Amino acid sequence: MERRDILKDEIEQLGRVLGQILTTFLGFSAKGKVSGGIEVVNNQLKDRLDLDYEKLIQLSGYELLDYLKQWNVTSEHMETLSSLLMESGRAGLENCEVDAVSRLQKALELLDLADVLTKTVSLERERRKSGIQKLLKQCV
């Protein structure tokens, strides 16, 4: 019983930290300091969660799912991480920067993996996927 409570606390903490990181980025973005916000986000992912941004972008499919499962990531965490990548990717989309496109593609993949993890399709996730696909079409 105690083991389950510790695991539950860790999962909730992860959700709070991801939410704080997203809020931090949105604060930078609102001030027009997107590149600084992206740098801070990458550092916070590494420092606070030990998530390697480069590895996150490079891995795909079940390798990515296995990587994220190390931190007991839930579908909600994947959605938050997807939102973070989507917002940071949207910022560099005017010039179709490679990193911006990579972030958007990974945001889309995380939503697909959330579907796999839950074994359900969420209308909200489908709406987000559609929005990301529209953003990606700007660079095709």
N, CA, C and O atoms as CSV, one atom per row, in Angstrom:
chain,resi,resn,atom,element,x,y,z
A,1,MET,N,N,0.824,-1.191,0.000
A,1,MET,CA,C,0.000,0.000,0.000
A,1,MET,C,C,0.869,1.255,0.000
A,1,MET,O,O,0.608,2.193,-0.753
A,2,GLU,N,N,1.894,1.273,0.839
A,2,GLU,CA,C,2.751,2.437,0.924
A,2,GLU,C,C,3.492,2.675,-0.388
A,2,GLU,O,O,3.683,3.823,-0.789
A,3,ARG,N,N,3.909,1.605,-1.057
A,3,ARG,CA,C,4.610,1.713,-2.344
A,3,ARG,C,C,3.724,2.416,-3.364
A,3,ARG,O,O,4.194,3.267,-4.119
A,4,ARG,N,N,2.445,2.061,-3.386
A,4,ARG,CA,C,1.513,2.660,-4.321
A,4,ARG,C,C,1.354,4.154,-4.038
A,4,ARG,O,O,1.277,4.949,-4.975
A,5,ASP,N,N,1.305,4.544,-2.781
A,5,ASP,CA,C,1.173,5.948,-2.421
A,5,ASP,C,C,2.390,6.745,-2.864
A,5,ASP,O,O,2.253,7.874,-3.335
A,6,ILE,N,N,3.580,6.168,-2.719
A,6,ILE,CA,C,4.800,6.841,-3.147
A,6,ILE,C,C,4.780,7.022,-4.660
A,6,ILE,O,O,5.109,8.099,-5.158
A,7,LEU,N,N,4.401,5.992,-5.388
A,7,LEU,CA,C,4.324,6.064,-6.841
A,7,LEU,C,C,3.289,7.099,-7.272
A,7,LEU,O,O,3.534,7.877,-8.194
A,8,LYS,N,N,2.150,7.110,-6.616
A,8,LYS,CA,C,1.104,8.080,-6.924
A,8,LYS,C,C,1.604,9.504,-6.682
A,8,LYS,O,O,1.339,10.397,-7.486
A,9,ASP,N,N,2.316,9.719,-5.592
A,9,ASP,CA,C,2.884,11.034,-5.297
A,9,ASP,C,C,3.886,11.460,-6.363
A,9,ASP,O,O,3.915,12.624,-6.763
A,10,GLU,N,N,4.712,10.513,-6.828
A,10,GLU,CA,C,5.694,10.830,-7.865
A,10,GLU,C,C,5.004,11.210,-9.171
A,10,GLU,O,O,5.435,12.139,-9.854
A,11,ILE,N,N,3.946,10.502,-9.514
A,11,ILE,CA,C,3.202,10.797,-10.739
A,11,ILE,C,C,2.559,12.184,-10.648
A,11,ILE,O,O,2.599,12.957,-11.605
A,12,GLU,N,N,1.975,12.487,-9.506
A,12,GLU,CA,C,1.360,13.808,-9.318
A,12,GLU,C,C,2.409,14.912,-9.363
A,12,GLU,O,O,2.162,15.977,-9.928
A,13,GLN,N,N,3.576,14.668,-8.775
A,13,GLN,CA,C,4.667,15.647,-8.793
A,13,GLN,C,C,5.126,15.908,-10.225
A,13,GLN,O,O,5.368,17.055,-10.602
A,14,LEU,N,N,5.245,14.853,-11.017
A,14,LEU,CA,C,5.635,14.991,-12.416
A,14,LEU,C,C,4.646,15.881,-13.152
A,14,LEU,O,O,5.049,16.750,-13.926
A,15,GLY,N,N,3.370,15.674,-12.920
A,15,GLY,CA,C,2.338,16.496,-13.551
A,15,GLY,C,C,2.458,17.958,-13.163
A,15,GLY,O,O,2.316,18.844,-14.006
A,16,ARG,N,N,2.719,18.211,-11.894
A,16,ARG,CA,C,2.876,19.598,-11.431
A,16,ARG,C,C,4.093,20.255,-12.075
A,16,ARG,O,O,4.024,21.404,-12.511
A,17,VAL,N,N,5.199,19.531,-12.135
A,17,VAL,CA,C,6.425,20.090,-12.711
A,17,VAL,C,C,6.223,20.384,-14.199
A,17,VAL,O,O,6.625,21.446,-14.675
A,18,LEU,N,N,5.611,19.467,-14.932
A,18,LEU,CA,C,5.347,19.722,-16.354
A,18,LEU,C,C,4.445,20.942,-16.528
A,18,LEU,O,O,4.661,21.754,-17.427
A,19,GLY,N,N,3.448,21.068,-15.677
A,19,GLY,CA,C,2.575,22.237,-15.725
A,19,GLY,C,C,3.328,23.529,-15.452
A,19,GLY,O,O,3.090,24.544,-16.106
A,20,GLN,N,N,4.232,23.490,-14.491
A,20,GLN,CA,C,5.042,24.677,-14.174
A,20,GLN,C,C,5.965,25.042,-15.333
A,20,GLN,O,O,6.150,26.220,-15.638
A,21,ILE,N,N,6.539,24.037,-15.974
A,21,ILE,CA,C,7.422,24.295,-17.109
A,21,ILE,C,C,6.634,24.912,-18.264
A,21,ILE,O,O,7.108,25.848,-18.908
A,22,LEU,N,N,5.442,24.397,-18.525
A,22,LEU,CA,C,4.588,24.960,-19.570
A,22,LEU,C,C,4.228,26.404,-19.244
A,22,LEU,O,O,4.276,27.269,-20.118
A,23,THR,N,N,3.873,26.666,-18.007
A,23,THR,CA,C,3.536,28.030,-17.585
A,23,THR,C,C,4.720,28.963,-17.751
A,23,THR,O,O,4.559,30.104,-18.184
A,24,THR,N,N,5.912,28.486,-17.408
A,24,THR,CA,C,7.126,29.286,-17.570
A,24,THR,C,C,7.328,29.649,-19.032
A,24,THR,O,O,7.611,30.803,-19.357
A,25,PHE,N,N,7.185,28.669,-19.912
A,25,PHE,CA,C,7.363,28.955,-21.332
A,25,PHE,C,C,6.333,29.958,-21.829
A,25,PHE,O,O,6.675,30.894,-22.551
A,26,LEU,N,N,5.078,29.770,-21.447
A,26,LEU,CA,C,4.027,30.683,-21.899
A,26,LEU,C,C,4.291,32.101,-21.420
A,26,LEU,O,O,3.963,33.064,-22.113
A,27,GLY,N,N,4.887,32.236,-20.227
A,27,GLY,CA,C,5.266,33.558,-19.722
A,27,GLY,C,C,6.330,34.204,-20.599
A,27,GLY,O,O,6.229,35.386,-20.927
A,28,PHE,N,N,7.337,33.446,-20.978
A,28,PHE,CA,C,8.374,33.956,-21.875
A,28,PHE,C,C,7.769,34.311,-23.228
A,28,PHE,O,O,8.079,35.357,-23.800
A,29,SER,N,N,6.911,33.441,-23.734
A,29,SER,CA,C,6.289,33.647,-25.038
A,29,SER,C,C,5.444,34.914,-25.053
A,29,SER,O,O,5.466,35.667,-26.027
A,30,ALA,N,N,4.701,35.149,-23.978
A,30,ALA,CA,C,3.856,36.343,-23.892
A,30,ALA,C,C,4.685,37.625,-23.914
A,30,ALA,O,O,4.212,38.671,-24.359
A,31,LYS,N,N,5.906,37.538,-23.439
A,31,LYS,CA,C,6.803,38.693,-23.429
A,31,LYS,C,C,7.602,38.812,-24.726
A,31,LYS,O,O,8.413,39.726,-24.875
A,32,GLY,N,N,7.374,37.884,-25.670
A,32,GLY,CA,C,8.085,37.916,-26.934
A,32,GLY,C,C,9.494,37.365,-26.851
A,32,GLY,O,O,10.308,37.614,-27.740
A,33,LYS,N,N,9.794,36.627,-25.807
A,33,LYS,CA,C,11.132,36.072,-25.600
A,33,LYS,C,C,11.097,34.554,-25.792
A,33,LYS,O,O,11.459,33.788,-24.899
A,34,VAL,N,N,10.656,34.145,-26.971
A,34,VAL,CA,C,10.435,32.731,-27.239
A,34,VAL,C,C,11.725,31.928,-27.184
A,34,VAL,O,O,11.764,30.859,-26.573
A,35,SER,N,N,12.781,32.431,-27.816
A,35,SER,CA,C,14.031,31.651,-27.839
A,35,SER,C,C,14.582,31.477,-26.427
A,35,SER,O,O,15.110,30.414,-26.100
A,36,GLY,N,N,14.469,32.494,-25.596
A,36,GLY,CA,C,14.883,32.368,-24.199
A,36,GLY,C,C,14.010,31.374,-23.461
A,36,GLY,O,O,14.494,30.617,-22.620
A,37,GLY,N,N,12.716,31.375,-23.776
A,37,GLY,CA,C,11.790,30.434,-23.153
A,37,GLY,C,C,12.094,29.000,-23.534
A,37,GLY,O,O,12.011,28.099,-22.699
A,38,ILE,N,N,12.448,28.784,-24.800
A,38,ILE,CA,C,12.791,27.433,-25.255
A,38,ILE,C,C,14.032,26.935,-24.532
A,38,ILE,O,O,14.100,25.778,-24.115
A,39,GLU,N,N,15.007,27.812,-24.388
A,39,GLU,CA,C,16.244,27.434,-23.681
A,39,GLU,C,C,15.942,27.083,-22.224
A,39,GLU,O,O,16.446,26.085,-21.707
A,40,VAL,N,N,15.136,27.887,-21.574
A,40,VAL,CA,C,14.763,27.632,-20.181
A,40,VAL,C,C,14.006,26.308,-20.073
A,40,VAL,O,O,14.263,25.521,-19.162
A,41,VAL,N,N,13.083,26.060,-20.990
A,41,VAL,CA,C,12.311,24.817,-20.983
A,41,VAL,C,C,13.231,23.608,-21.124
A,41,VAL,O,O,13.114,22.638,-20.376
A,42,ASN,N,N,14.142,23.676,-22.083
A,42,ASN,CA,C,15.066,22.552,-22.276
A,42,ASN,C,C,15.891,22.303,-21.021
A,42,ASN,O,O,16.100,21.156,-20.627
A,43,ASN,N,N,16.358,23.380,-20.396
A,43,ASN,CA,C,17.143,23.242,-19.161
A,43,ASN,C,C,16.293,22.688,-18.019
A,43,ASN,O,O,16.755,21.835,-17.260
A,44,GLN,N,N,15.064,23.163,-17.895
A,44,GLN,CA,C,14.205,22.680,-16.820
A,44,GLN,C,C,13.814,21.221,-17.016
A,44,GLN,O,O,13.732,20.465,-16.048
A,45,LEU,N,N,13.573,20.822,-18.262
A,45,LEU,CA,C,13.275,19.409,-18.516
A,45,LEU,C,C,14.441,18.541,-18.057
A,45,LEU,O,O,14.243,17.477,-17.471
A,46,LYS,N,N,15.652,19.005,-18.329
A,46,LYS,CA,C,16.837,18.235,-17.948
A,46,LYS,C,C,17.072,18.300,-16.437
A,46,LYS,O,O,17.275,17.267,-15.799
A,47,ASP,N,N,17.046,19.492,-15.869
A,47,ASP,CA,C,17.385,19.668,-14.456
A,47,ASP,C,C,16.311,19.121,-13.510
A,47,ASP,O,O,16.633,18.463,-12.521
A,48,ARG,N,N,15.048,19.389,-13.809
A,48,ARG,CA,C,13.991,19.026,-12.875
A,48,ARG,C,C,13.442,17.625,-13.100
A,48,ARG,O,O,12.979,16.977,-12.162
A,49,LEU,N,N,13.492,17.154,-14.354
A,49,LEU,CA,C,12.897,15.854,-14.649
A,49,LEU,C,C,13.892,14.846,-15.216
A,49,LEU,O,O,13.564,13.671,-15.387
A,50,ASP,N,N,15.095,15.304,-15.502
A,50,ASP,CA,C,16.122,14.469,-16.119
A,50,ASP,C,C,15.667,13.943,-17.478
A,50,ASP,O,O,16.072,12.860,-17.900
A,51,LEU,N,N,14.820,14.720,-18.160
A,51,LEU,CA,C,14.396,14.394,-19.517
A,51,LEU,C,C,15.337,15.104,-20.486
A,51,LEU,O,O,15.508,16.321,-20.412
A,52,ASP,N,N,15.932,14.362,-21.370
A,52,ASP,CA,C,16.855,14.903,-22.349
A,52,ASP,C,C,16.071,15.304,-23.595
A,52,ASP,O,O,15.525,14.446,-24.288
A,53,TYR,N,N,16.012,16.597,-23.880
A,53,TYR,CA,C,15.238,17.105,-25.004
A,53,TYR,C,C,15.698,16.476,-26.321
A,53,TYR,O,O,14.870,16.060,-27.131
A,54,GLU,N,N,16.999,16.408,-26.534
A,54,GLU,CA,C,17.516,15.841,-27.779
A,54,GLU,C,C,17.078,14.389,-27.938
A,54,GLU,O,O,16.685,13.966,-29.026
A,55,LYS,N,N,17.148,13.643,-26.865
A,55,LYS,CA,C,16.733,12.242,-26.908
A,55,LYS,C,C,15.234,12.145,-27.152
A,55,LYS,O,O,14.770,11.285,-27.900
A,56,LEU,N,N,14.488,13.029,-26.518
A,56,LEU,CA,C,13.041,13.068,-26.683
A,56,LEU,C,C,12.672,13.287,-28.154
A,56,LEU,O,O,11.743,12.659,-28.662
A,57,ILE,N,N,13.385,14.158,-28.822
A,57,ILE,CA,C,13.117,14.464,-30.222
A,57,ILE,C,C,13.575,13.318,-31.129
A,57,ILE,O,O,12.914,13.019,-32.124
A,58,GLN,N,N,14.690,12.680,-30.796
A,58,GLN,CA,C,15.250,11.641,-31.659
A,58,GLN,C,C,14.489,10.323,-31.581
A,58,GLN,O,O,14.340,9.641,-32.595
A,59,LEU,N,N,14.011,9.957,-30.414
A,59,LEU,CA,C,13.312,8.682,-30.262
A,59,LEU,C,C,11.928,8.761,-30.883
A,59,LEU,O,O,11.314,9.826,-30.933
A,60,SER,N,N,11.450,7.623,-31.353
A,60,SER,CA,C,10.103,7.632,-31.909
A,60,SER,C,C,9.398,6.320,-31.573
A,60,SER,O,O,10.025,5.325,-31.209
A,61,GLY,N,N,8.111,6.354,-31.705
A,61,GLY,CA,C,7.303,5.162,-31.495
A,61,GLY,C,C,7.456,4.572,-30.109
A,61,GLY,O,O,7.445,5.279,-29.101
A,62,TYR,N,N,7.599,3.260,-30.088
A,62,TYR,CA,C,7.655,2.559,-28.808
A,62,TYR,C,C,8.945,2.824,-28.047
A,62,TYR,O,O,8.982,2.676,-26.826
A,63,GLU,N,N,10.016,3.219,-28.759
A,63,GLU,CA,C,11.250,3.604,-28.055
A,63,GLU,C,C,10.983,4.835,-27.202
A,63,GLU,O,O,11.432,4.917,-26.058
A,64,LEU,N,N,10.257,5.782,-27.759
A,64,LEU,CA,C,9.898,6.989,-27.015
A,64,LEU,C,C,8.984,6.640,-25.846
A,64,LEU,O,O,9.155,7.154,-24.741
A,65,LEU,N,N,8.022,5.772,-26.092
A,65,LEU,CA,C,7.108,5.359,-25.030
A,65,LEU,C,C,7.874,4.691,-23.892
A,65,LEU,O,O,7.620,4.980,-22.722
A,66,ASP,N,N,8.807,3.801,-24.222
A,66,ASP,CA,C,9.623,3.140,-23.204
A,66,ASP,C,C,10.465,4.150,-22.439
A,66,ASP,O,O,10.607,4.045,-21.220
A,67,TYR,N,N,11.029,5.135,-23.151
A,67,TYR,CA,C,11.838,6.178,-22.507
A,67,TYR,C,C,10.998,6.962,-21.500
A,67,TYR,O,O,11.443,7.231,-20.384
A,68,LEU,N,N,9.796,7.320,-21.898
A,68,LEU,CA,C,8.934,8.115,-21.016
A,68,LEU,C,C,8.375,7.295,-19.858
A,68,LEU,O,O,8.119,7.844,-18.786
A,69,LYS,N,N,8.184,6.011,-20.051
A,69,LYS,CA,C,7.646,5.156,-18.990
A,69,LYS,C,C,8.598,5.074,-17.796
A,69,LYS,O,O,8.173,4.726,-16.694
A,70,GLN,N,N,9.879,5.390,-18.000
A,70,GLN,CA,C,10.839,5.390,-16.890
A,70,GLN,C,C,10.407,6.362,-15.800
A,70,GLN,O,O,10.739,6.175,-14.629
A,71,TRP,N,N,9.666,7.399,-16.182
A,71,TRP,CA,C,9.218,8.419,-15.229
A,71,TRP,C,C,7.754,8.245,-14.876
A,71,TRP,O,O,7.140,9.163,-14.332
A,72,ASN,N,N,7.181,7.088,-15.173
A,72,ASN,CA,C,5.769,6.821,-14.891
A,72,ASN,C,C,4.850,7.855,-15.531
A,72,ASN,O,O,3.888,8.319,-14.918
A,73,VAL,N,N,5.161,8.201,-16.763
A,73,VAL,CA,C,4.399,9.203,-17.490
A,73,VAL,C,C,3.011,8.660,-17.824
A,73,VAL,O,O,2.862,7.530,-18.290
A,74,THR,N,N,2.014,9.482,-17.577
A,74,THR,CA,C,0.631,9.122,-17.912
A,74,THR,C,C,0.236,9.805,-19.223
A,74,THR,O,O,0.994,10.610,-19.764
A,75,SER,N,N,-0.934,9.483,-19.719
A,75,SER,CA,C,-1.408,10.127,-20.946
A,75,SER,C,C,-1.572,11.637,-20.731
A,75,SER,O,O,-1.338,12.424,-21.649
A,76,GLU,N,N,-1.972,12.037,-19.526
A,76,GLU,CA,C,-2.118,13.463,-19.229
A,76,GLU,C,C,-0.760,14.166,-19.278
A,76,GLU,O,O,-0.655,15.296,-19.754
A,77,HIS,N,N,0.272,13.488,-18.783
A,77,HIS,CA,C,1.620,14.062,-18.853
A,77,HIS,C,C,2.050,14.220,-20.311
A,77,HIS,O,O,2.651,15.226,-20.687
A,78,MET,N,N,1.735,13.213,-21.123
A,78,MET,CA,C,2.084,13.282,-22.549
A,78,MET,C,C,1.357,14.437,-23.221
A,78,MET,O,O,1.921,15.111,-24.084
A,79,GLU,N,N,0.122,14.667,-22.834
A,79,GLU,CA,C,-0.635,15.780,-23.397
A,79,GLU,C,C,-0.011,17.116,-22.996
A,79,GLU,O,O,0.078,18.028,-23.818
A,80,THR,N,N,0.418,17.238,-21.749
A,80,THR,CA,C,1.058,18.471,-21.296
A,80,THR,C,C,2.383,18.680,-22.015
A,80,THR,O,O,2.680,19.788,-22.463
A,81,LEU,N,N,3.173,17.629,-22.127
A,81,LEU,CA,C,4.444,17.711,-22.836
A,81,LEU,C,C,4.207,18.045,-24.310
A,81,LEU,O,O,4.961,18.813,-24.907
A,82,SER,N,N,3.166,17.470,-24.885
A,82,SER,CA,C,2.800,17.784,-26.262
A,82,SER,C,C,2.436,19.262,-26.408
A,82,SER,O,O,2.845,19.912,-27.370
A,83,SER,N,N,1.670,19.788,-25.458
A,83,SER,CA,C,1.308,21.213,-25.491
A,83,SER,C,C,2.537,22.094,-25.410
A,83,SER,O,O,2.639,23.107,-26.103
A,84,LEU,N,N,3.463,21.701,-24.564
A,84,LEU,CA,C,4.707,22.444,-24.416
A,84,LEU,C,C,5.481,22.460,-25.739
A,84,LEU,O,O,5.946,23.512,-26.177
A,85,LEU,N,N,5.614,21.303,-26.367
A,85,LEU,CA,C,6.331,21.227,-27.638
A,85,LEU,C,C,5.587,21.960,-28.745
A,85,LEU,O,O,6.205,22.589,-29.604
A,86,MET,N,N,4.264,21.879,-28.726
A,86,MET,CA,C,3.472,22.573,-29.742
A,86,MET,C,C,3.645,24.087,-29.635
A,86,MET,O,O,3.874,24.772,-30.633
A,87,GLU,N,N,3.531,24.593,-28.414
A,87,GLU,CA,C,3.662,26.040,-28.231
A,87,GLU,C,C,5.062,26.536,-28.584
A,87,GLU,O,O,5.217,27.594,-29.194
A,88,SER,N,N,6.071,25.773,-28.200
A,88,SER,CA,C,7.437,26.197,-28.516
A,88,SER,C,C,7.736,26.023,-30.008
A,88,SER,O,O,8.521,26.783,-30.574
A,89,GLY,N,N,7.114,25.024,-30.647
A,89,GLY,CA,C,7.299,24.835,-32.082
A,89,GLY,C,C,6.587,25.895,-32.894
A,89,GLY,O,O,7.093,26.345,-33.921
A,90,ARG,N,N,5.424,26.289,-32.438
A,90,ARG,CA,C,4.633,27.307,-33.143
A,90,ARG,C,C,5.422,28.607,-33.292
A,90,ARG,O,O,5.278,29.321,-34.284
A,91,ALA,N,N,6.244,28.901,-32.307
A,91,ALA,CA,C,6.987,30.159,-32.305
A,91,ALA,C,C,7.983,30.264,-33.464
A,91,ALA,O,O,8.183,31.357,-33.993
A,92,GLY,N,N,8.606,29.166,-33.868
A,92,GLY,CA,C,9.595,29.221,-34.943
A,92,GLY,C,C,9.036,28.862,-36.298
A,92,GLY,O,O,9.786,28.631,-37.246
A,93,LEU,N,N,7.735,28.813,-36.393
A,93,LEU,CA,C,7.104,28.337,-37.613
A,93,LEU,C,C,7.108,29.353,-38.749
A,93,LEU,O,O,6.987,28.973,-39.913
A,94,GLU,N,N,7.243,30.626,-38.434
A,94,GLU,CA,C,7.209,31.641,-39.492
A,94,GLU,C,C,8.272,31.362,-40.541
A,94,GLU,O,O,8.028,31.536,-41.735
A,95,ASN,N,N,9.446,30.933,-40.107
A,95,ASN,CA,C,10.550,30.663,-41.022
A,95,ASN,C,C,10.717,29.170,-41.292
A,95,ASN,O,O,11.709,28.747,-41.886
A,96,CYS,N,N,9.748,28.381,-40.854
A,96,CYS,CA,C,9.802,26.919,-41.005
A,96,CYS,C,C,11.127,26.353,-40.502
A,96,CYS,O,O,11.747,25.515,-41.157
A,97,GLU,N,N,11.546,26.819,-39.343
A,97,GLU,CA,C,12.783,26.329,-38.747
A,97,GLU,C,C,12.676,24.835,-38.495
A,97,GLU,O,O,11.625,24.334,-38.095
A,98,VAL,N,N,13.774,24.129,-38.735
A,98,VAL,CA,C,13.795,22.678,-38.580
A,98,VAL,C,C,13.428,22.274,-37.155
A,98,VAL,O,O,12.661,21.331,-36.960
A,99,ASP,N,N,13.963,22.973,-36.163
A,99,ASP,CA,C,13.671,22.645,-34.771
A,99,ASP,C,C,12.189,22.842,-34.460
A,99,ASP,O,O,11.599,22.059,-33.715
A,100,ALA,N,N,11.593,23.878,-35.024
A,100,ALA,CA,C,10.168,24.131,-34.786
A,100,ALA,C,C,9.321,23.005,-35.367
A,100,ALA,O,O,8.376,22.538,-34.732
A,101,VAL,N,N,9.662,22.578,-36.568
A,101,VAL,CA,C,8.927,21.490,-37.206
A,101,VAL,C,C,9.106,20.197,-36.403
A,101,VAL,O,O,8.152,19.439,-36.224
A,102,SER,N,N,10.327,19.948,-35.920
A,102,SER,CA,C,10.603,18.749,-35.108
A,102,SER,C,C,9.773,18.755,-33.836
A,102,SER,O,O,9.242,17.721,-33.431
A,103,ARG,N,N,9.661,19.906,-33.210
A,103,ARG,CA,C,8.866,20.017,-31.985
A,103,ARG,C,C,7.394,19.714,-32.267
A,103,ARG,O,O,6.742,19.006,-31.500
A,104,LEU,N,N,6.882,20.248,-33.361
A,104,LEU,CA,C,5.482,20.005,-33.703
A,104,LEU,C,C,5.236,18.534,-34.047
A,104,LEU,O,O,4.224,17.958,-33.647
A,105,GLN,N,N,6.160,17.938,-34.785
A,105,GLN,CA,C,6.011,16.516,-35.114
A,105,GLN,C,C,6.042,15.659,-33.853
A,105,GLN,O,O,5.289,14.692,-33.733
A,106,LYS,N,N,6.907,16.015,-32.922
A,106,LYS,CA,C,6.992,15.246,-31.676
A,106,LYS,C,C,5.738,15.471,-30.833
A,106,LYS,O,O,5.267,14.546,-30.171
A,107,ALA,N,N,5.195,16.679,-30.848
A,107,ALA,CA,C,3.946,16.958,-30.126
A,107,ALA,C,C,2.829,16.074,-30.661
A,107,ALA,O,O,2.029,15.542,-29.892
A,108,LEU,N,N,2.776,15.920,-31.978
A,108,LEU,CA,C,1.779,15.067,-32.612
A,108,LEU,C,C,1.996,13.602,-32.220
A,108,LEU,O,O,1.041,12.886,-31.919
A,109,GLU,N,N,3.244,13.168,-32.226
A,109,GLU,CA,C,3.558,11.787,-31.865
A,109,GLU,C,C,3.206,11.493,-30.410
A,109,GLU,O,O,2.733,10.401,-30.097
A,110,LEU,N,N,3.431,12.449,-29.526
A,110,LEU,CA,C,3.089,12.244,-28.120
A,110,LEU,C,C,1.585,12.052,-27.938
A,110,LEU,O,O,1.154,11.259,-27.101
A,111,LEU,N,N,0.804,12.765,-28.710
A,111,LEU,CA,C,-0.644,12.585,-28.628
A,111,LEU,C,C,-1.051,11.201,-29.144
A,111,LEU,O,O,-1.949,10.565,-28.593
A,112,ASP,N,N,-0.381,10.744,-30.204
A,112,ASP,CA,C,-0.643,9.388,-30.692
A,112,ASP,C,C,-0.278,8.352,-29.630
A,112,ASP,O,O,-1.010,7.383,-29.428
A,113,LEU,N,N,0.852,8.556,-28.954
A,113,LEU,CA,C,1.271,7.623,-27.909
A,113,LEU,C,C,0.328,7.659,-26.709
A,113,LEU,O,O,0.129,6.641,-26.045
A,114,ALA,N,N,-0.248,8.818,-26.430
A,114,ALA,CA,C,-1.233,8.915,-25.349
A,114,ALA,C,C,-2.448,8.052,-25.687
A,114,ALA,O,O,-3.034,7.417,-24.810
A,115,ASP,N,N,-2.818,8.038,-26.968
A,115,ASP,CA,C,-3.913,7.162,-27.403
A,115,ASP,C,C,-3.544,5.702,-27.186
A,115,ASP,O,O,-4.362,4.913,-26.715
A,116,VAL,N,N,-2.309,5.346,-27.532
A,116,VAL,CA,C,-1.849,3.969,-27.356
A,116,VAL,C,C,-1.844,3.593,-25.879
A,116,VAL,O,O,-2.284,2.507,-25.500
A,117,LEU,N,N,-1.344,4.501,-25.056
A,117,LEU,CA,C,-1.236,4.234,-23.625
A,117,LEU,C,C,-2.602,4.018,-22.981
A,117,LEU,O,O,-2.767,3.128,-22.147
A,118,THR,N,N,-3.573,4.832,-23.369
A,118,THR,CA,C,-4.907,4.726,-22.770
A,118,THR,C,C,-5.799,3.718,-23.482
A,118,THR,O,O,-6.842,3.317,-22.964
A,119,LYS,N,N,-5.378,3.319,-24.667
A,119,LYS,CA,C,-6.172,2.398,-25.502
A,119,LYS,C,C,-7.545,2.989,-25.817
A,119,LYS,O,O,-8.525,2.267,-26.001
A,120,THR,N,N,-7.587,4.315,-25.873
A,120,THR,CA,C,-8.815,5.019,-26.238
A,120,THR,C,C,-8.462,6.201,-27.131
A,120,THR,O,O,-7.312,6.635,-27.187
A,121,VAL,N,N,-9.454,6.704,-27.814
A,121,VAL,CA,C,-9.289,7.894,-28.627
A,121,VAL,C,C,-10.057,9.014,-27.939
A,121,VAL,O,O,-11.241,8.882,-27.627
A,122,SER,N,N,-9.365,10.100,-27.716
A,122,SER,CA,C,-9.975,11.245,-27.052
A,122,SER,C,C,-10.315,12.309,-28.095
A,122,SER,O,O,-9.491,12.625,-28.952
A,123,LEU,N,N,-11.508,12.853,-28.023
A,123,LEU,CA,C,-11.895,13.922,-28.950
A,123,LEU,C,C,-11.007,15.151,-28.769
A,123,LEU,O,O,-10.672,15.826,-29.742
A,124,GLU,N,N,-10.629,15.438,-27.535
A,124,GLU,CA,C,-9.749,16.574,-27.277
A,124,GLU,C,C,-8.375,16.353,-27.919
A,124,GLU,O,O,-7.823,17.264,-28.536
A,125,ARG,N,N,-7.833,15.153,-27.775
A,125,ARG,CA,C,-6.540,14.852,-28.415
A,125,ARG,C,C,-6.659,14.931,-29.931
A,125,ARG,O,O,-5.754,15.428,-30.602
A,126,GLU,N,N,-7.758,14.451,-30.466
A,126,GLU,CA,C,-7.966,14.517,-31.921
A,126,GLU,C,C,-8.022,15.974,-32.389
A,126,GLU,O,O,-7.500,16.312,-33.452
A,127,ARG,N,N,-8.655,16.824,-31.593
A,127,ARG,CA,C,-8.722,18.253,-31.931
A,127,ARG,C,C,-7.319,18.856,-31.919
A,127,ARG,O,O,-6.965,19.631,-32.807
A,128,ARG,N,N,-6.529,18.500,-30.919
A,128,ARG,CA,C,-5.152,19.002,-30.830
A,128,ARG,C,C,-4.306,18.499,-32.003
A,128,ARG,O,O,-3.521,19.250,-32.582
A,129,LYS,N,N,-4.478,17.225,-32.340
A,129,LYS,CA,C,-3.735,16.663,-33.476
A,129,LYS,C,C,-4.057,17.422,-34.755
A,129,LYS,O,O,-3.165,17.752,-35.536
A,130,SER,N,N,-5.330,17.692,-34.956
A,130,SER,CA,C,-5.761,18.421,-36.147
A,130,SER,C,C,-5.116,19.813,-36.191
A,130,SER,O,O,-4.662,20.263,-37.244
A,131,GLY,N,N,-5.083,20.477,-35.050
A,131,GLY,CA,C,-4.454,21.791,-34.984
A,131,GLY,C,C,-2.968,21.745,-35.297
A,131,GLY,O,O,-2.452,22.621,-35.990
A,132,ILE,N,N,-2.282,20.736,-34.795
A,132,ILE,CA,C,-0.847,20.590,-35.062
A,132,ILE,C,C,-0.615,20.283,-36.537
A,132,ILE,O,O,0.311,20.817,-37.147
A,133,GLN,N,N,-1.451,19.427,-37.106
A,133,GLN,CA,C,-1.313,19.103,-38.529
A,133,GLN,C,C,-1.504,20.337,-39.396
A,133,GLN,O,O,-0.809,20.495,-40.400
A,134,LYS,N,N,-2.429,21.213,-39.031
A,134,LYS,CA,C,-2.623,22.462,-39.768
A,134,LYS,C,C,-1.384,23.335,-39.679
A,134,LYS,O,O,-0.980,23.947,-40.668
A,135,LEU,N,N,-0.778,23.396,-38.494
A,135,LEU,CA,C,0.450,24.171,-38.335
A,135,LEU,C,C,1.570,23.593,-39.201
A,135,LEU,O,O,2.306,24.339,-39.846
A,136,LEU,N,N,1.697,22.276,-39.214
A,136,LEU,CA,C,2.756,21.630,-40.000
A,136,LEU,C,C,2.569,21.850,-41.498
A,136,LEU,O,O,3.553,21.921,-42.234
A,137,LYS,N,N,1.341,21.958,-41.956
A,137,LYS,CA,C,1.072,22.179,-43.386
A,137,LYS,C,C,1.605,23.525,-43.859
A,137,LYS,O,O,1.820,23.723,-45.055
A,138,GLN,N,N,1.818,24.446,-42.933
A,138,GLN,CA,C,2.366,25.750,-43.309
A,138,GLN,C,C,3.789,25.634,-43.848
A,138,GLN,O,O,4.257,26.511,-44.575
A,139,CYS,N,N,4.468,24.557,-43.493
A,139,CYS,CA,C,5.870,24.383,-43.904
A,139,CYS,C,C,6.051,23.308,-44.958
A,139,CYS,O,O,7.179,22.918,-45.260
A,140,VAL,N,N,4.956,22.828,-45.517
A,140,VAL,CA,C,5.079,21.777,-46.542
A,140,VAL,C,C,5.060,22.386,-47.911
A,140,VAL,O,O,5.151,21.668,-48.907
